[in-house]
Amino acid sequence: MHEKHLSSQFDSDLNRVSTRVLELGGLVESQIRQAIYALSEFSTEVADQVLETEIRVNSMELEIDRELSSIIARRQPTAVDLRLLLAISKTTANLERVGDEASKIARMVKSIIDAGAARSLPAGELRVAADMAASQLRKALDSFARLDVAGAVSILKEDDYLDREFDGFVRKLITYMMEDPRTISASLDLLFLAKAIERIGDHAKNIAEFIIYIVKGADVRHASMEEVESAAR
């Protein structure tokens, strides 16, 4: 995912840590899929599996951070190599936070089940947004593996769709609570679930921004879409 260096060992270091990040991404992606299944089927067993995976995710984040610190200390990288390592560090942190959101979904699914309100709430409508968020993360990881700037830009454009899905669900929940105040407590759990799903999309967006930073050297955080497209050319 980068140009060859005079030092083959440096190339080996970069390839190894990049591969580890993609492995972490795959683990987090499976965690999201499990969380979505736990939500759609109200499965306590699958929710528990999501929480167990969190331990592995946290451990991998620490391992990657140690590897990055070692590479920086030994190689003292500059220019694009330093950008790559910094972006890998930030990508790793965002993937760990995606795992946190998946775990949050799992815990809230268990809370809703324990409250006995599982089947009476419109949780199934969250599936569309959850699938969108998972798809954005998958695209972000694919673009990261190839350092695909065009793919990264497309992810940033799609982020608005997920935001609109979230806003629409919030409006439906408000209506639902007004019609039946007894569902307010469980509906608030669903609201937090929806926010966790939206945050997964935000982390995918962050990874896309890091890809543009690696390849183009441009920091497009908080930039307009016109500015992003200009930087990506």
Helices and strands as residue ranges (DSSP letters): H 8-41, H 44-75, H 79-115, G 118-120, G 123-125, H 126-146, H 149-179, G 181-183, H 184-216, H 225-232
